[in-house]
Amino acid sequence: FVNHSVVDFTQSEVRSAFPKAIDQVRKNLGRTYPLLIGGREVITQDTLPSENPAKPEEIIGLICQAGRKEIDSAIVAAKQAFPAWRDTSANDRAQYLFRAADIARKRIYNLAAWQVLEVGKQWDQAYADVGEAIDFLEYYGREMIRLGKERRMGRAPGELNHYFYQPKGLAAVIAPWNFPLAISCGMSSAAIVAGNCVLYKPSGLSSVVGYTLAEIFKKAGLPNGVFNYTPGRGSVIGDHLVDHPDISVIAFTGSVEVGLRIIERAARIKKGQTNVKKVIAEMGGKNAIIIDDDADLDEAVVHVLNSAFGFQGQKCSACSRVIVLKPIYDRFIWRLVEGAKSLQIGPSEDPANFMGPVVDREAQKRIVEYIQIGKKEGKLLISTGVPAEGYYVPLAIFADIKPEHRLAQEEIFGPVLSIMKAETFDQAIDLANSSKFALTGGVFSRSPRHLEQARKQFRVGNLYLNRGITGALVERQPFGGFKMSGVGSKAGGPDYLLQFMDPRSVTENTMRRGFTPVRDDDDYI
Ligand code: NAP
């Protein structure tokens, strides 16, 4: 397995491919997107518009919305498809993922362009998202081939023990908008390759990108009913999907509020239910980077800016707290703020802009409210201007934030960075850990002793030493947190697929008396 390479803008054909792909996508805006249930397109009266956050009057598409009735028919389709899919060999199931990866590779600029317009991703970020989707397909395909081999257990004479896995059944995949293809593709492909049939609910804010995933799986030839595209309002169908007695596994990525609600509801057994539901929930973060007093600031400043403000800070892995050792507090802050002043804000389709719009009006309102809270809790160091049209928010940096402040504890999911001062490295670690979340974290230090201490004591799912804290790669940095950041094994890691399957063991006594020869009815005596 090798990761898909990052985008190379030194190649002129790569630079020209983006505007071309964006123009092409623009010609296809405003279409109506059906649901896909059991291989059939289903049109509903109820549709939801998806808009370009940089230009809200530009409608990306109208997405048919599943109600309870459509979810029920998708359950029927998935149940029908399940026995044959379950009994398809692991190797054959993996081939569908490899085909899907080939299709995505060929369409990479087109798939990225849809993200630029639907959620305001920058070119490089959108390309990386598609690259990650391809990585999930390639990696989980290989993982299933590995796990699909029966294992012989023990070596006791007269006995054969075999250990193997079977899929859990029907999976609900409930995805966020911020990595609109990668996360949707990762959760869905894992469920599918493990032998489950999927009902996929994309976020209402990125359902057109969600449809591109359905197109890829369709083109890869997945049997009807194995992957069902069922977008719908979380507030309308979310509970129905989660509560459904025929759903055995729920793969969710999103906010802690929705994640905990799903975990609670999934634990209640409904009439006719025969499985205990498994919930995989990847949730939020309040991630910190520690700047030690001997840190290389040339490195630290650039990486903090990227980790905090890349894709407008709308990554679960984004840096939202910087904890700076007292001796370099003032110098670091001065350089960080000067660096931040150089970041241009505007539509993501223009590569001159470092930051684009946030995803919708609600996010814009929420982030602006946090900036007001920050003004009361700390000292506002910078708040940049924003374009008049579109859902933009200023990039904001606050100093003198204390651990008890809301800015230090709550996930904002926008370009708002809080700076905290630490007297000692021990205190910096304590501050970093003083959050209900434990997703990512980072340390910039030249001290091997401090880096070693951070390895042991900085308790997060993904810790990065002397580098940025976003952009985890499949297989190289399996991704996911604990505490309130999630329950489940890391995405893109060696344990991930196991969550979609149940292990079985078969023991045979081979010390039997005699045996029946292969039976051929014609000459059987
Ligand atoms: P969200 O509001 O929790 O929504 C996530 C998904 O849940 C959407 O598809 C949403 O549908 C659906 N949903 C809403 N209410 C539901 C209900 N009652 N039952 C079932 N599903 C329901 O999160 P988001 O705004 O899309 O994403 C941002 C959050 O995701 C942040 O907190 C971020 O940290 C987290 N995140 C975590 C990771 C990770 O790996 N740990 C990765 C990416 C993002 P609608 O769109 O229709 O409401």
Boltz pocket constraint, residues with backbone or C-beta under 6 A from the ligand:
constraints:
  - pocket:
      binder: B
      contacts: [[A, 174], [A, 175], [A, 176], [A, 177], [A, 178], [A, 179], [A, 183], [A, 201], [A, 202], [A, 203], [A, 204], [A, 205], [A, 232], [A, 233], [A, 234], [A, 235], [A, 237], [A, 238], [A, 239], [A, 242], [A, 253], [A, 254], [A, 255], [A, 256], [A, 258], [A, 259], [A, 261], [A, 262], [A, 282], [A, 283], [A, 284], [A, 285], [A, 315], [A, 316], [A, 317], [A, 411], [A, 413], [A, 439], [A, 479], [A, 480], [A, 481], [A, 485], [A, 486]]
      max_distance: 6.0
